[in-house]
Amino acid sequence: MATDQYVEGELQHLLAEDERITEQGIRFVRTDSGIALVGEVESAERRDTICRVVAEAFPDLPVQCNIGLTRVHEPEEVEEL
């Protein structure tokens, strides 16, 4: 399946409005064979869900999941107010 404006519009809609995803920080780029999802999310589970939902919605489109994980850690110092 080639990516065209229709597919790209549907993909953008899926990323932003599907209740399982609702992610505006993820974008996609065209590759030689399909698309690559790029961006960062807070957990591996969230990344896997996004990639799975996109792959299910576009079964004929090769999807590379290049979504990274946001590095979050506890503050080292206590903030005094």
BELPEBEL-V373524 format. One record per helix or strand. SS is the DSSP state (@ for helix, = for strand). FROM is the first residue (numbers start at 1). LEN is the number of residues. If there is no record, write none. Layout:
ss: (SS;SS)
from: (FROM;FROM)
len: (LEN;LEN)
This chain:
ss: (@;=;=;@;=)
from: (5;27;34;44;62)
len: (13;4;8;14;8)
